[in-house]
Amino acid sequence: MALTEPKPPAVDPLDVARIKADFPLLTGTTVNGYPIVYLDSASSSQKPQAVLDAMDDVYHHAYANVHRGVYGIAAEATERYEAARAKVARFIGAPSTAGVVFTKNVTEAFNLVAYSWGRANLSAGDVVVLTEIEHHANLVPWLMLQQEREIELRFIPMAPDYTLDLSGLDRLLDGARLLSFTAMSNVLGTLTPVRHLADAAHAAGALCMVDGAQYVPHLPTDVIELGCDLFGFTGHKLLGPTGIGVLWGREELLDQMPAFLGGGEMIRDVRLDGWTPNDIPWKFEAGTPPIVEAVGLGAAIDYLENLGMDAVRRHEIALTTYALDTLAARFGNELTIQGPTDPAGRGGVLSFSYRDVHPHDISQVLDERGVCVRAGHHCAKPLMRVLGVGATARASLYVYNDEADIDALADALDAAGEFFAL
Ligand SMILES: Cc1ncc(COP(=O)(O)O)c(C=O)c1O
């Protein structure tokens, strides 16, 4: 084959047309008649019919509170809830269900750790290491603890190529009790070297916690291979419903951590002069849990496993490559993407600035053509300051997006360019 001959188009490992048909919202049109081009999955993903059906089925046929009633449907509801936990454990490579705690979202998971582990183990001067690229969910709980306990926070900086600058890692980890960081940036798309950082944290005598909110929906995940002690993610970004998140932790660590919220479910015994906690994971699940949401998350995991997480990742790399190439070819220097240039080192999160048009204006004009992108600070204000911008527009990709969606984005950006040139 001659060197100049164009490469044949890569075969997409996912049948996106068939996948799209599984998502009721994506088959609709906007009020002005455009097909919906949903490019905001980093914020929250759409839900396939299978997830809606699984949740509906609980309400229709198996709804009761869990871990309480001994009648048939209560036992069935409990079984479905705990089966969802088993699916989560398998999906993230957790050795058992005992380490899988259901929370409201990943934000609650990190607050749980800061409140429980943090308040039991940290006092003035103790060091927690974070990074400059964190979402507020893995930042504010530690800032709150800093205010309360005067702990010391240190930050791994961002390098000019949008990766983490690890040149000062040993110094930053010196004396640290915890290193907590995102596995994939929700602004830059950067994949961080999780295993390397976990090993470095352990070598320094620190625990390692990972924010998997953007990682789990897009890459095969194995918490043991990643080497972390604590790992959180959120259901609504991986085709599941809102109101359900997960904190995974090594069992002996969770066992030692004090309970977070108090009430029903989380106790073994209560007297008027005291109480004893339940076993993990229920020790951390106070009150009636998100039963139907957990079942929906289980159905989302079934859906993704059916596609195959390797195929999901290969699709993302192929589509991100197409998006980076298309935007560069059509807009050149007028459009700047804040994030790594190599698709293998990033996810399909494309934060961009276009000419000097405000991201909110871009988002609004794109919306008129059915193209949904997020605009704003993406809950990462410190990172925005490092990038020197107040906001970006952000297009983010998932299993139901294809090259036609990227072309629609580019066409809508052309229209925005013309509109704002007037
Ligand atoms: C990297 C990252 N961490 C944490 C969160 C918080 O997720 P939730 O709002 O579901 O708790 C998000 C959501 O955007 C995120 O992208």
The ligand as an SDF file (V2000), in Angstrom:
LIG
                    3D

 16 16  0  0  0  0  0  0  0  0999 V2000
  -14.7670   13.9010   38.1530 C   0  0  0  0  0  0  0  0  0  0  0  0
  -16.0710   14.0890   38.8660 C   0  0  0  0  0  0  0  0  0  0  0  0
  -16.1250   13.8750   40.1770 N   0  0  0  0  0  0  0  0  0  0  0  0
  -17.2580   14.0250   40.8790 C   0  0  0  0  0  0  0  0  0  0  0  0
  -18.4240   14.4100   40.2680 C   0  0  0  0  0  0  0  0  0  0  0  0
  -19.6610   14.5730   41.0960 C   0  0  0  0  0  0  0  0  0  0  0  0
  -20.6810   13.6890   40.7010 O   0  0  0  0  0  0  0  0  0  0  0  0
  -22.0710   13.7130   41.4820 P   0  0  0  0  0  0  0  0  0  0  0  0
  -22.6270   15.0850   41.2750 O   0  0  0  0  0  0  0  0  0  0  0  0
  -22.8730   12.6580   40.8210 O   0  0  0  0  0  0  0  0  0  0  0  0
  -21.7760   13.4240   42.9040 O   0  0  0  0  0  0  0  0  0  0  0  0
  -18.4200   14.6560   38.8940 C   0  0  0  0  0  0  0  0  0  0  0  0
  -19.6410   15.1360   38.2210 C   0  0  0  0  0  0  0  0  0  0  0  0
  -19.5980   15.9130   37.3000 O   0  0  0  0  0  0  0  0  0  0  0  0
  -17.2120   14.4900   38.1780 C   0  0  0  0  0  0  0  0  0  0  0  0
  -17.1570   14.7150   36.8670 O   0  0  0  0  0  0  0  0  0  0  0  0
  1  2  1  0
  2  3  1  0
  2 15  2  0
  3  4  2  0
  4  5  1  0
  5  6  1  0
  5 12  2  0
  6  7  1  0
  7  8  1  0
  8  9  2  0
  8 10  1  0
  8 11  1  0
 12 13  1  0
 12 15  1  0
 13 14  2  0
 15 16  1  0
M  END
$$$$
